[in-house]
């Protein structure tokens, strides 16, 4: 990938059992070398929780049946912070939702749901009601939740802050202006600002772009003449100094395949085309995850993946994906480089990769198999090695699930590379 990217290539990643079933209106986030997927809907609501190892292309089901785990959820949110996953909203039973705080916490190290209450609950302070179709992002040590659809009340413009350290909710009622009541929108962060696009305002789809400064605590509407259409159920991720918006639709039943790039410094939109031979992927109510250095937040307080000293050496020796660059075909309108993504032979490489992950350690500037017993018991080595490989994988946009469902049981997984 590069700053002059003008075309992209979609590649399907076939999934094998065990794997989650295909779904939409689910949530996903990346944390410490894994991608987590929770809930959503297939023919009915789902109550399952999965962890995906992108390096090994392998799924593992996590517990989701304890009293501390959430019920069936859809259009909820999930963010990762310091080894914990925070899930908010998405409950169905309106009478039940009034008696419970719609926030659940999962410990990724112990792999269990945590039974704890927020301090706002303990002190009978103000807390947000259940909602669906909201957004959640992280600034520093806090989660910010905007909008959503609240049963009976409809769309809301509530803007909440949850402090992870103090466990206190606060309603940012002093924030003036902004997008107004909104659900089904997208939101992502860049430096000290949150960017929000589209969604539903009541029953009307929107095509406006807003930024909120965490420093000045103010909203600004970003004007533009060309860009995406009215969208709902789309996804937005950070790529370098740009926002990538994929899929969604002008209505709930009209999924699109468009991929747009908004330059956050120049404030300009660009629609990315497809390389010859690339399928056109239409998705709505899907999840998008950015993998690789170019997708990492630029804010010093943002926490995505922990960097490991000398981890580039792991990348050089155990890189599971290889990209072959060659001159583009003459049919393309602008100069670019075509990226061909090759999958490794699992039978040939995965056993060796597994051994390397478990039985090697960093020593100076190379991998060795010496004195491994001291870390084998703690599990730190395997975690750091897998995390380092995940962090230094080629830049990929991973799309999981979404409507229309593919008709097969296993969840649809696609990755996109740009040229």
One Martini backbone bead per residue (centre of mass of N, CA, C, O) as a GRO file, in nm:
protein
  419
    1UNK     BB    1   0.100   0.034   0.015
    2UNK     BB    2   0.004   0.379  -0.064
    3UNK     BB    3  -0.065   0.713  -0.110
    4UNK     BB    4  -0.143   0.644  -0.433
    5UNK     BB    5  -0.390   0.491  -0.410
    6UNK     BB    6  -0.635   0.348  -0.674
    7UNK     BB    7  -0.651   0.030  -0.609
    8UNK     BB    8  -0.813  -0.296  -0.555
    9UNK     BB    9  -0.801  -0.626  -0.381
   10UNK     BB   10  -1.005  -0.906  -0.355
   11UNK     BB   11  -0.993  -1.178  -0.103
   12UNK     BB   12  -1.070  -1.490  -0.024
   13UNK     BB   13  -1.110  -1.666   0.302
   14UNK     BB   14  -1.134  -1.969   0.372
   15UNK     BB   15  -1.329  -2.158   0.602
   16UNK     BB   16  -1.282  -2.377   0.888
   17UNK     BB   17  -1.352  -2.608   1.100
   18UNK     BB   18  -1.382  -2.419   1.339
   19UNK     BB   19  -1.655  -2.173   1.299
   20UNK     BB   20  -1.836  -1.919   1.250
   21UNK     BB   21  -2.113  -1.813   1.147
   22UNK     BB   22  -2.283  -1.638   0.954
   23UNK     BB   23  -2.323  -1.266   0.967
   24UNK     BB   24  -2.490  -0.979   1.124
   25UNK     BB   25  -2.468  -0.725   1.348
   26UNK     BB   26  -2.190  -0.738   1.459
   27UNK     BB   27  -1.872  -0.765   1.630
   28UNK     BB   28  -1.529  -0.621   1.612
   29UNK     BB   29  -1.180  -0.677   1.726
   30UNK     BB   30  -0.845  -0.587   1.788
   31UNK     BB   31  -0.610  -0.793   2.001
   32UNK     BB   32  -0.315  -0.919   2.045
   33UNK     BB   33  -0.329  -1.096   1.758
   34UNK     BB   34  -0.651  -1.072   1.753
   35UNK     BB   35  -0.988  -1.155   1.654
   36UNK     BB   36  -1.308  -1.046   1.763
   37UNK     BB   37  -1.636  -1.216   1.785
   38UNK     BB   38  -1.981  -1.092   1.849
   39UNK     BB   39  -2.261  -1.202   1.761
   40UNK     BB   40  -2.570  -1.136   1.615
   41UNK     BB   41  -2.708  -1.238   1.287
   42UNK     BB   42  -2.898  -1.464   1.115
   43UNK     BB   43  -3.192  -1.600   1.150
   44UNK     BB   44  -3.097  -1.535   1.437
   45UNK     BB   45  -2.992  -1.480   1.728
   46UNK     BB   46  -2.668  -1.463   1.881
   47UNK     BB   47  -2.457  -1.664   2.130
   48UNK     BB   48  -2.133  -1.586   2.056
   49UNK     BB   49  -1.761  -1.643   2.081
   50UNK     BB   50  -1.462  -1.531   1.901
   51UNK     BB   51  -1.125  -1.632   1.794
   52UNK     BB   52  -0.879  -1.492   1.561
   53UNK     BB   53  -0.605  -1.624   1.385
   54UNK     BB   54  -0.453  -1.477   1.123
   55UNK     BB   55  -0.186  -1.626   1.081
   56UNK     BB   56  -0.337  -1.930   1.100
   57UNK     BB   57  -0.634  -1.944   1.030
   58UNK     BB   58  -0.788  -1.956   1.335
   59UNK     BB   59  -1.044  -2.079   1.541
   60UNK     BB   60  -1.194  -1.990   1.871
   61UNK     BB   61  -1.403  -2.066   2.123
   62UNK     BB   62  -1.570  -1.876   2.363
   63UNK     BB   63  -1.711  -1.794   2.644
   64UNK     BB   64  -2.102  -1.730   2.667
   65UNK     BB   65  -2.273  -1.876   2.943
   66UNK     BB   66  -2.256  -1.691   3.167
   67UNK     BB   67  -2.374  -1.454   3.389
   68UNK     BB   68  -2.151  -1.235   3.279
   69UNK     BB   69  -2.262  -1.264   3.011
   70UNK     BB   70  -2.412  -1.190   2.738
   71UNK     BB   71  -2.658  -1.185   2.551
   72UNK     BB   72  -2.819  -1.139   2.287
   73UNK     BB   73  -2.673  -0.947   2.015
   74UNK     BB   74  -2.717  -0.623   1.837
   75UNK     BB   75  -2.566  -0.342   1.748
   76UNK     BB   76  -2.306  -0.326   1.896
   77UNK     BB   77  -2.007  -0.283   2.098
   78UNK     BB   78  -1.629  -0.308   2.072
   79UNK     BB   79  -1.350  -0.262   2.292
   80UNK     BB   80  -0.995  -0.215   2.355
   81UNK     BB   81  -0.826  -0.232   2.695
   82UNK     BB   82  -0.580  -0.361   2.861
   83UNK     BB   83  -0.699  -0.675   2.808
   84UNK     BB   84  -0.990  -0.554   2.756
   85UNK     BB   85  -1.336  -0.602   2.678
   86UNK     BB   86  -1.593  -0.369   2.567
   87UNK     BB   87  -1.943  -0.413   2.595
   88UNK     BB   88  -2.218  -0.234   2.426
   89UNK     BB   89  -2.521  -0.309   2.401
   90UNK     BB   90  -2.793  -0.485   2.205
   91UNK     BB   91  -3.046  -0.540   2.340
   92UNK     BB   92  -3.396  -0.657   2.335
   93UNK     BB   93  -3.538  -0.651   2.611
   94UNK     BB   94  -3.696  -0.380   2.739
   95UNK     BB   95  -3.762  -0.475   3.034
   96UNK     BB   96  -3.465  -0.576   3.094
   97UNK     BB   97  -3.292  -0.316   3.027
   98UNK     BB   98  -3.386  -0.143   3.288
   99UNK     BB   99  -3.213  -0.353   3.502
  100UNK     BB  100  -2.944  -0.309   3.321
  101UNK     BB  101  -2.620  -0.275   3.246
  102UNK     BB  102  -2.492  -0.247   2.903
  103UNK     BB  103  -2.209  -0.388   3.036
  104UNK     BB  104  -1.917  -0.573   2.931
  105UNK     BB  105  -1.635  -0.785   3.048
  106UNK     BB  106  -1.328  -0.910   2.897
  107UNK     BB  107  -1.069  -1.137   2.963
  108UNK     BB  108  -0.798  -1.220   2.753
  109UNK     BB  109  -0.620  -1.389   2.948
  110UNK     BB  110  -0.848  -1.567   3.110
  111UNK     BB  111  -1.105  -1.605   2.945
  112UNK     BB  112  -1.332  -1.407   3.091
  113UNK     BB  113  -1.597  -1.288   3.256
  114UNK     BB  114  -1.673  -0.996   3.439
  115UNK     BB  115  -1.782  -0.918   3.775
  116UNK     BB  116  -1.891  -0.581   3.747
  117UNK     BB  117  -1.931  -0.247   3.852
  118UNK     BB  118  -1.997   0.059   3.821
  119UNK     BB  119  -1.970   0.345   4.002
  120UNK     BB  120  -2.239   0.467   3.911
  121UNK     BB  121  -2.410   0.237   4.023
  122UNK     BB  122  -2.317   0.243   4.320
  123UNK     BB  123  -2.393   0.571   4.332
  124UNK     BB  124  -2.640   0.631   4.154
  125UNK     BB  125  -2.571   0.732   3.886
  126UNK     BB  126  -2.524   0.815   3.572
  127UNK     BB  127  -2.661   0.614   3.299
  128UNK     BB  128  -2.691   0.438   3.022
  129UNK     BB  129  -2.894   0.315   2.799
  130UNK     BB  130  -3.002   0.108   2.595
  131UNK     BB  131  -2.865   0.031   2.259
  132UNK     BB  132  -2.849   0.079   1.897
  133UNK     BB  133  -2.628   0.183   1.650
  134UNK     BB  134  -2.381   0.282   1.774
  135UNK     BB  135  -2.078   0.432   1.897
  136UNK     BB  136  -1.718   0.340   1.968
  137UNK     BB  137  -1.440   0.502   2.127
  138UNK     BB  138  -1.089   0.591   2.189
  139UNK     BB  139  -0.954   0.805   2.454
  140UNK     BB  140  -0.716   0.702   2.612
  141UNK     BB  141  -0.905   0.612   2.919
  142UNK     BB  142  -1.165   0.630   2.717
  143UNK     BB  143  -1.510   0.596   2.631
  144UNK     BB  144  -1.703   0.685   2.336
  145UNK     BB  145  -2.059   0.741   2.304
  146UNK     BB  146  -2.276   0.755   2.013
  147UNK     BB  147  -2.588   0.737   2.014
  148UNK     BB  148  -2.862   0.562   1.890
  149UNK     BB  149  -3.121   0.317   1.957
  150UNK     BB  150  -3.407   0.372   2.153
  151UNK     BB  151  -3.654   0.235   2.281
  152UNK     BB  152  -3.925   0.439   2.164
  153UNK     BB  153  -3.735   0.702   2.135
  154UNK     BB  154  -3.512   0.643   1.939
  155UNK     BB  155  -3.307   0.852   1.834
  156UNK     BB  156  -2.988   0.974   1.955
  157UNK     BB  157  -2.751   1.244   2.093
  158UNK     BB  158  -2.595   1.105   2.289
  159UNK     BB  159  -2.288   1.171   2.491
  160UNK     BB  160  -2.052   0.941   2.615
  161UNK     BB  161  -1.842   0.875   2.907
  162UNK     BB  162  -1.588   0.619   2.988
  163UNK     BB  163  -1.392   0.546   3.262
  164UNK     BB  164  -1.175   0.291   3.317
  165UNK     BB  165  -1.051   0.361   3.600
  166UNK     BB  166  -1.325   0.473   3.757
  167UNK     BB  167  -1.604   0.373   3.636
  168UNK     BB  168  -1.733   0.640   3.497
  169UNK     BB  169  -2.011   0.808   3.398
  170UNK     BB  170  -2.067   1.068   3.139
  171UNK     BB  171  -2.251   1.343   3.023
  172UNK     BB  172  -2.204   1.547   2.731
  173UNK     BB  173  -2.406   1.819   2.755
  174UNK     BB  174  -2.205   2.064   2.671
  175UNK     BB  175  -2.219   1.968   2.388
  176UNK     BB  176  -2.250   2.136   2.096
  177UNK     BB  177  -2.415   2.027   1.854
  178UNK     BB  178  -2.387   1.825   1.580
  179UNK     BB  179  -2.546   1.543   1.434
  180UNK     BB  180  -2.745   1.434   1.614
  181UNK     BB  181  -2.959   1.209   1.574
  182UNK     BB  182  -2.809   0.868   1.571
  183UNK     BB  183  -2.784   0.570   1.355
  184UNK     BB  184  -2.577   0.359   1.168
  185UNK     BB  185  -2.298   0.464   1.194
  186UNK     BB  186  -1.966   0.597   1.188
  187UNK     BB  187  -1.645   0.559   1.378
  188UNK     BB  188  -1.329   0.738   1.424
  189UNK     BB  189  -0.977   0.791   1.489
  190UNK     BB  190  -0.759   1.099   1.485
  191UNK     BB  191  -0.573   1.172   1.710
  192UNK     BB  192  -0.794   1.422   1.863
  193UNK     BB  193  -1.025   1.286   1.672
  194UNK     BB  194  -1.360   1.238   1.568
  195UNK     BB  195  -1.524   1.046   1.304
  196UNK     BB  196  -1.849   1.101   1.145
  197UNK     BB  197  -2.072   0.890   0.939
  198UNK     BB  198  -2.383   0.905   0.876
  199UNK     BB  199  -2.678   0.739   0.885
  200UNK     BB  200  -2.960   0.769   1.100
  201UNK     BB  201  -3.228   1.020   1.100
  202UNK     BB  202  -3.443   0.835   1.187
  203UNK     BB  203  -3.545   0.763   0.843
  204UNK     BB  204  -3.282   0.917   0.742
  205UNK     BB  205  -3.032   0.921   0.539
  206UNK     BB  206  -2.684   1.006   0.551
  207UNK     BB  207  -2.389   1.242   0.422
  208UNK     BB  208  -2.229   1.331   0.674
  209UNK     BB  209  -1.937   1.505   0.824
  210UNK     BB  210  -1.778   1.466   1.145
  211UNK     BB  211  -1.601   1.645   1.409
  212UNK     BB  212  -1.431   1.570   1.726
  213UNK     BB  213  -1.274   1.741   1.984
  214UNK     BB  214  -1.098   1.645   2.271
  215UNK     BB  215  -0.979   1.929   2.340
  216UNK     BB  216  -1.236   2.139   2.279
  217UNK     BB  217  -1.523   2.002   2.275
  218UNK     BB  218  -1.600   2.008   1.954
  219UNK     BB  219  -1.794   2.057   1.668
  220UNK     BB  220  -1.757   1.969   1.307
  221UNK     BB  221  -1.841   2.040   0.981
  222UNK     BB  222  -1.765   1.872   0.674
  223UNK     BB  223  -1.721   1.996   0.369
  224UNK     BB  224  -1.845   1.860   0.046
  225UNK     BB  225  -1.891   1.767  -0.307
  226UNK     BB  226  -1.757   1.481  -0.290
  227UNK     BB  227  -1.873   1.136  -0.233
  228UNK     BB  228  -2.052   0.961  -0.061
  229UNK     BB  229  -2.337   0.846   0.002
  230UNK     BB  230  -2.590   0.750   0.156
  231UNK     BB  231  -2.536   0.584   0.481
  232UNK     BB  232  -2.577   0.245   0.614
  233UNK     BB  233  -2.389  -0.006   0.758
  234UNK     BB  234  -2.103   0.076   0.767
  235UNK     BB  235  -1.741   0.130   0.750
  236UNK     BB  236  -1.455   0.251   0.958
  237UNK     BB  237  -1.104   0.322   0.896
  238UNK     BB  238  -0.770   0.359   0.959
  239UNK     BB  239  -0.532   0.504   0.706
  240UNK     BB  240  -0.310   0.667   0.816
  241UNK     BB  241  -0.439   0.987   0.693
  242UNK     BB  242  -0.710   0.807   0.663
  243UNK     BB  243  -1.046   0.727   0.564
  244UNK     BB  244  -1.219   0.420   0.543
  245UNK     BB  245  -1.508   0.346   0.340
  246UNK     BB  246  -1.733   0.061   0.359
  247UNK     BB  247  -2.015   0.012   0.224
  248UNK     BB  248  -2.331  -0.026   0.265
  249UNK     BB  249  -2.636   0.189   0.235
  250UNK     BB  250  -2.914   0.374   0.136
  251UNK     BB  251  -3.032   0.112   0.251
  252UNK     BB  252  -3.096  -0.183   0.426
  253UNK     BB  253  -3.134  -0.336   0.112
  254UNK     BB  254  -2.848  -0.186  -0.026
  255UNK     BB  255  -2.570  -0.307  -0.090
  256UNK     BB  256  -2.231  -0.208  -0.120
  257UNK     BB  257  -1.884  -0.173  -0.285
  258UNK     BB  258  -1.772   0.079  -0.182
  259UNK     BB  259  -1.449   0.261  -0.171
  260UNK     BB  260  -1.342   0.514   0.050
  261UNK     BB  261  -1.117   0.810   0.066
  262UNK     BB  262  -1.022   1.025   0.342
  263UNK     BB  263  -0.837   1.303   0.370
  264UNK     BB  264  -0.750   1.448   0.682
  265UNK     BB  265  -0.577   1.696   0.562
  266UNK     BB  266  -0.719   1.776   0.274
  267UNK     BB  267  -1.030   1.711   0.261
  268UNK     BB  268  -1.060   1.448   0.060
  269UNK     BB  269  -1.207   1.250  -0.188
  270UNK     BB  270  -1.177   0.889  -0.289
  271UNK     BB  271  -1.240   0.650  -0.526
  272UNK     BB  272  -1.189   0.308  -0.531
  273UNK     BB  273  -1.086   0.075  -0.736
  274UNK     BB  274  -1.049  -0.212  -0.939
  275UNK     BB  275  -0.881  -0.470  -1.014
  276UNK     BB  276  -0.829  -0.688  -1.237
  277UNK     BB  277  -1.027  -0.968  -1.120
  278UNK     BB  278  -1.184  -0.837  -0.904
  279UNK     BB  279  -1.418  -0.860  -0.693
  280UNK     BB  280  -1.741  -0.754  -0.593
  281UNK     BB  281  -1.810  -0.626  -0.265
  282UNK     BB  282  -2.113  -0.667  -0.090
  283UNK     BB  283  -2.190  -0.473   0.216
  284UNK     BB  284  -2.385  -0.499   0.529
  285UNK     BB  285  -2.336  -0.519   0.852
  286UNK     BB  286  -2.034  -0.532   0.910
  287UNK     BB  287  -1.673  -0.592   0.951
  288UNK     BB  288  -1.374  -0.392   1.006
  289UNK     BB  289  -1.013  -0.468   0.981
  290UNK     BB  290  -0.699  -0.340   1.051
  291UNK     BB  291  -0.382  -0.455   0.919
  292UNK     BB  292  -0.106  -0.309   1.024
  293UNK     BB  293   0.074  -0.020   1.045
  294UNK     BB  294  -0.126   0.171   0.872
  295UNK     BB  295  -0.376   0.103   1.095
  296UNK     BB  296  -0.253   0.263   1.319
  297UNK     BB  297  -0.270   0.470   1.555
  298UNK     BB  298  -0.137   0.808   1.616
  299UNK     BB  299  -0.203   0.817   1.895
  300UNK     BB  300  -0.034   0.788   2.199
  301UNK     BB  301  -0.310   0.681   2.358
  302UNK     BB  302  -0.357   0.464   2.171
  303UNK     BB  303  -0.485   0.117   2.186
  304UNK     BB  304  -0.393  -0.182   2.011
  305UNK     BB  305  -0.073  -0.255   1.991
  306UNK     BB  306   0.209  -0.391   2.119
  307UNK     BB  307   0.530  -0.318   2.105
  308UNK     BB  308   0.828  -0.500   2.000
  309UNK     BB  309   1.137  -0.555   2.030
  310UNK     BB  310   1.263  -0.674   1.730
  311UNK     BB  311   1.000  -0.782   1.565
  312UNK     BB  312   1.108  -0.768   1.268
  313UNK     BB  313   1.247  -1.049   1.275
  314UNK     BB  314   0.996  -1.218   1.275
  315UNK     BB  315   0.882  -1.114   1.011
  316UNK     BB  316   1.119  -1.211   0.825
  317UNK     BB  317   1.079  -1.535   0.910
  318UNK     BB  318   0.730  -1.552   0.969
  319UNK     BB  319   0.581  -1.477   0.713
  320UNK     BB  320   0.256  -1.574   0.592
  321UNK     BB  321   0.255  -1.336   0.385
  322UNK     BB  322   0.281  -1.276   0.025
  323UNK     BB  323   0.389  -1.016  -0.196
  324UNK     BB  324   0.348  -0.955  -0.545
  325UNK     BB  325   0.514  -0.734  -0.752
  326UNK     BB  326   0.380  -0.573  -1.049
  327UNK     BB  327   0.296  -0.453  -1.323
  328UNK     BB  328   0.041  -0.312  -1.446
  329UNK     BB  329  -0.220  -0.306  -1.628
  330UNK     BB  330  -0.320  -0.121  -1.911
  331UNK     BB  331  -0.630  -0.081  -1.814
  332UNK     BB  332  -0.541   0.117  -1.628
  333UNK     BB  333  -0.565   0.464  -1.567
  334UNK     BB  334  -0.346   0.437  -1.339
  335UNK     BB  335  -0.074   0.414  -1.172
  336UNK     BB  336   0.028   0.086  -1.049
  337UNK     BB  337   0.037  -0.189  -0.816
  338UNK     BB  338   0.009  -0.523  -0.814
  339UNK     BB  339  -0.140  -0.741  -0.575
  340UNK     BB  340  -0.045  -1.070  -0.481
  341UNK     BB  341  -0.207  -1.309  -0.285
  342UNK     BB  342  -0.064  -1.566  -0.088
  343UNK     BB  343  -0.117  -1.886   0.031
  344UNK     BB  344  -0.031  -2.104   0.252
  345UNK     BB  345   0.056  -2.419   0.328
  346UNK     BB  346  -0.070  -2.561   0.601
  347UNK     BB  347   0.069  -2.844   0.612
  348UNK     BB  348   0.362  -2.724   0.579
  349UNK     BB  349   0.368  -2.455   0.786
  350UNK     BB  350   0.206  -2.461   1.057
  351UNK     BB  351   0.375  -2.647   1.236
  352UNK     BB  352   0.631  -2.468   1.231
  353UNK     BB  353   0.492  -2.213   1.336
  354UNK     BB  354   0.402  -2.328   1.606
  355UNK     BB  355   0.683  -2.393   1.711
  356UNK     BB  356   0.793  -2.106   1.693
  357UNK     BB  357   0.592  -1.974   1.888
  358UNK     BB  358   0.659  -2.170   2.143
  359UNK     BB  359   1.005  -2.229   2.094
  360UNK     BB  360   1.079  -1.918   2.092
  361UNK     BB  361   1.313  -1.634   2.107
  362UNK     BB  362   1.444  -1.338   2.185
  363UNK     BB  363   1.794  -1.258   2.072
  364UNK     BB  364   1.854  -0.972   2.002
  365UNK     BB  365   1.841  -1.017   1.633
  366UNK     BB  366   1.725  -1.317   1.692
  367UNK     BB  367   1.621  -1.643   1.665
  368UNK     BB  368   1.585  -1.885   1.924
  369UNK     BB  369   1.616  -2.210   2.132
  370UNK     BB  370   1.717  -2.084   2.389
  371UNK     BB  371   1.616  -2.073   2.696
  372UNK     BB  372   1.278  -2.145   2.711
  373UNK     BB  373   1.171  -2.234   3.000
  374UNK     BB  374   1.126  -1.949   3.145
  375UNK     BB  375   0.861  -1.884   2.939
  376UNK     BB  376   0.670  -2.128   2.903
  377UNK     BB  377   0.489  -2.091   3.162
  378UNK     BB  378   0.379  -1.790   3.111
  379UNK     BB  379   0.321  -1.724   2.784
  380UNK     BB  380   0.464  -1.466   2.669
  381UNK     BB  381   0.600  -1.560   2.410
  382UNK     BB  382   0.356  -1.640   2.236
  383UNK     BB  383   0.214  -1.369   2.254
  384UNK     BB  384   0.442  -1.187   2.136
  385UNK     BB  385   0.489  -1.334   1.867
  386UNK     BB  386   0.204  -1.314   1.748
  387UNK     BB  387   0.180  -1.008   1.778
  388UNK     BB  388   0.418  -0.932   1.596
  389UNK     BB  389   0.313  -1.065   1.337
  390UNK     BB  390   0.050  -0.906   1.322
  391UNK     BB  391   0.176  -0.618   1.311
  392UNK     BB  392   0.380  -0.720   1.051
  393UNK     BB  393   0.186  -0.739   0.848
  394UNK     BB  394   0.037  -0.681   0.589
  395UNK     BB  395  -0.170  -0.460   0.453
  396UNK     BB  396  -0.508  -0.511   0.572
  397UNK     BB  397  -0.853  -0.551   0.492
  398UNK     BB  398  -1.089  -0.689   0.708
  399UNK     BB  399  -1.388  -0.878   0.624
  400UNK     BB  400  -1.676  -0.962   0.832
  401UNK     BB  401  -1.934  -1.050   0.704
  402UNK     BB  402  -2.260  -0.978   0.626
  403UNK     BB  403  -2.476  -0.833   0.399
  404UNK     BB  404  -2.509  -1.086   0.232
  405UNK     BB  405  -2.527  -1.400   0.278
  406UNK     BB  406  -2.338  -1.674   0.141
  407UNK     BB  407  -2.477  -1.977   0.224
  408UNK     BB  408  -2.274  -2.052   0.433
  409UNK     BB  409  -2.174  -2.130   0.743
  410UNK     BB  410  -1.925  -1.986   0.734
  411UNK     BB  411  -1.772  -1.713   0.767
  412UNK     BB  412  -1.702  -1.434   0.594
  413UNK     BB  413  -1.370  -1.374   0.446
  414UNK     BB  414  -1.196  -1.070   0.365
  415UNK     BB  415  -0.925  -0.928   0.174
  416UNK     BB  416  -0.752  -0.609   0.128
  417UNK     BB  417  -0.556  -0.464  -0.131
  418UNK     BB  418  -0.342  -0.201  -0.230
  419UNK     BB  419  -0.197  -0.007  -0.526
   0.00000   0.00000   0.00000
